[in-house]
């Protein structure tokens, strides 16, 4: 049974449909990434906290209410596309409304996640960021499966820790492993962020596939002859 579950997990994860879905999700994440960071950065500026990201250091002139409102709308619209792709679209209108609500929650979680980088204790930082990621992964499962099972909570907890450790490790070692500046020059940081996003999306989707297969096989009753 365990071999069959693992076989189905790999089959689902590497299927053409899954690859296209991961590609589409990654595309919308990349599009929404910069405006989402701008929104988060502006929030920190409003509460007099300096968490400015280097990618958005040149957006200081976007101070008018109209420009901020446009950025917020673009962020919500693009991010809602991500949640729409995860959802089972039984009712397209209802799925769209829900995706906007999930987006609002995601922006709050993103702000908290970024703020947690200020914690000097690494273990506490990873712990609290893993909790935020656990909430996010649980939301994805709730969107996809309508309810969260015990398997989903355990799996999401494991994957949230893996993703948190990956983000920290990737940020530390990537400049030393890849001699990327010789190839991408000033675009190197952007390239690394796109690569990081793609790997994280794969980990999130792997969690989804993992839970789906375990829920499916755990519901099968074995009849003893």
C-alpha positions in Angstrom: 0.0 0.0 0.0 2.8 2.4 0.9 4.6 1.8 -2.4 1.3 2.4 -4.2 0.8 5.7 -2.4 4.4 6.9 -3.2 4.0 5.8 -6.8 0.7 7.8 -7.2 2.3 10.8 -5.5 5.1 10.9 -8.0 2.7 10.2 -10.9 0.5 13.1 -9.8 3.3 15.5 -9.1 5.1 14.9 -12.4 2.0 14.7 -14.6 1.6 17.2 -17.5 -1.5 18.6 -15.8 0.4 19.3 -12.6 3.3 20.8 -14.3 1.0 23.2 -16.2 -0.8 24.1 -13.0 2.5 24.7 -11.1 3.7 26.8 -14.1 0.5 28.9 -14.0 0.7 29.4 -10.2 4.3 30.4 -10.4 3.5 32.9 -13.2 0.9 34.7 -11.1 3.1 34.6 -7.9 5.9 36.2 -9.8 3.5 38.9 -11.2 2.1 39.6 -7.8 5.3 39.4 -5.8 6.6 42.9 -6.3 3.3 44.7 -5.7 2.7 42.5 -2.7 6.1 43.5 -1.3 5.3 47.2 -2.0 2.0 46.9 0.0 3.8 45.2 2.8 6.6 47.7 2.8 4.2 50.7 2.8 2.4 49.1 5.8 5.7 48.9 7.7 6.4 52.6 6.9 3.0 53.5 8.2 3.9 52.0 11.6 7.4 53.4 11.5 9.2 50.1 11.1 12.0 49.8 8.6 11.7 46.4 6.8 12.3 47.9 3.3 13.2 45.3 0.7 16.0 46.0 -1.7 13.8 45.2 -4.7 11.4 48.0 -3.8 13.9 50.6 -2.6 13.1 52.8 -5.6 9.4 53.0 -5.0 9.6 55.8 -2.4 7.9 58.2 -4.9 4.7 56.1 -4.8 3.2 58.1 -1.9 0.0 59.3 -3.4 -3.2 57.7 -2.2 -4.2 56.9 -5.8 -0.9 55.1 -6.6 -1.1 53.0 -3.4 -4.8 52.2 -4.1 -3.9 51.0 -7.6 -1.0 48.9 -6.3 -3.3 47.4 -3.7 -5.9 46.5 -6.3 -3.3 45.0 -8.6 -1.9 42.9 -5.8 -5.3 41.6 -4.7 -6.3 40.9 -8.3 -3.2 39.0 -9.2 -2.9 37.1 -5.9 -6.6 36.1 -6.1 -5.7 34.4 -9.4 -3.4 32.1 -7.5 -6.2 31.0 -5.1 -8.6 30.6 -8.0 -6.2 28.1 -9.6 -6.1 26.0 -6.4 -9.9 25.9 -6.0 -12.4 23.4 -7.3 -14.4 25.7 -9.4 -17.9 24.3 -8.9 -19.3 27.9 -8.7 -17.0 30.3 -10.5 -18.5 33.5 -9.0 -18.4 32.1 -5.5 -14.8 30.9 -6.1 -13.8 34.4 -7.2 -15.3 36.0 -4.1 -13.6 33.5 -1.8 -10.3 34.0 -3.6 -10.5 37.7 -2.9 -11.1 37.0 0.8 -8.2 34.5 0.9 -6.0 37.1 -0.7 -6.7 39.6 2.0 -5.7 37.0 4.6 -2.6 36.1 2.6 -1.4 39.8 2.5 -1.8 39.9 6.3 0.2 36.7 6.6 2.9 38.0 4.2 3.3 41.1 6.3 3.7 39.0 9.5 6.1 36.6 7.8 8.3 39.5 6.6 8.2 41.1 10.1 9.4 37.9 11.6 12.8 38.3 9.9 13.5 40.9 12.5 13.7 38.2 15.2 17.4 37.7 16.1 17.0 34.2 17.5 17.1 31.9 14.4 15.2 29.0 16.1 12.3 31.4 17.1 12.3 32.9 13.7 12.0 29.6 12.0 9.4 28.4 14.5 7.1 31.4 14.1 7.5 31.5 10.3 6.7 27.8 10.1 3.5 28.5 12.0 2.5 31.2 9.5 3.3 28.8 6.7 1.3 26.1 8.4 -1.7 28.4 8.4 -1.1 29.2 4.7 -0.8 25.6 3.7 -3.9 24.7 5.7 -5.8 27.4 3.8 -4.7 25.9 0.5 -6.0 22.5 1.7 -9.2 24.1 2.8 -9.7 25.7 -0.6 -8.9 22.5 -2.5 -10.6 19.9 -0.3 -13.3 22.0 1.6 -12.1 20.7 4.9 -8.8 19.9 6.6 -8.0 16.4 7.8 -5.5 15.2 10.5 -3.3 14.0 7.7 -3.4 17.5 6.2 -2.4 19.2 9.4 0.5 16.8 10.0 1.7 17.0 6.4 1.4 20.8 6.3 3.3 21.1 9.6 6.2 19.0 8.1 6.2 21.0 4.8 6.0 24.4 6.5 9.2 23.5 8.5 10.9 22.3 5.3 9.9 25.5 3.4 11.1 27.7 6.3 14.4 26.0 6.5 14.7 26.0 2.7 14.1 29.8 2.5 16.7 30.5 5.2 19.3 28.1 3.7 18.7 29.3 0.1 19.1 32.9 1.1 22.4 32.1 2.9 24.1 29.8 0.4 22.8 30.7 -3.0 25.3 33.6 -3.6 28.1 31.2 -2.7 27.0 28.2 -4.8 26.0 30.0 -8.0 28.4 32.3 -9.7 25.3 34.0 -11.1 26.5 37.6 -11.3 28.7 36.6 -14.3 25.6 35.6 -16.2 22.8 37.8 -15.0 24.6 41.0 -13.7 22.1 43.3 -11.9 19.2 40.9 -12.8 20.9 38.2 -10.6 18.8 38.9 -7.4 15.6 38.8 -9.5 16.6 35.5 -11.1 17.3 34.0 -7.6 13.9 35.1 -6.3 12.2 33.6 -9.3 14.0 30.3 -8.8 13.2 30.4 -5.1 9.5 31.0 -5.8 9.4 28.2 -8.3 10.9 25.7 -5.8 8.6 26.9 -3.0 5.5 26.5 -5.3 6.7 22.9 -6.1 6.9 22.2 -2.3 3.5 23.6 -1.7 2.0 21.6 -4.5 3.8 18.4 -3.4 2.1 18.9 0.0 -1.2 19.1 -1.7 -0.6 15.9 -3.8 0.8 14.1 -0.7 -2.4 14.9 1.3 -4.7 14.1 -1.6 -3.2 10.6 -2.1 -3.1 9.7 1.6 -6.7 10.8 2.1 -7.7 8.8 -1.0 -6.0 5.6 0.1 -6.9 5.9 3.8 -10.6 5.9 2.8 -10.2 2.5 1.0 -11.5 -0.4 3.0 -9.5 -3.6 2.7 -11.8 -6.6 2.6 -10.3 -9.7 4.3 -11.4 -13.0 2.7 
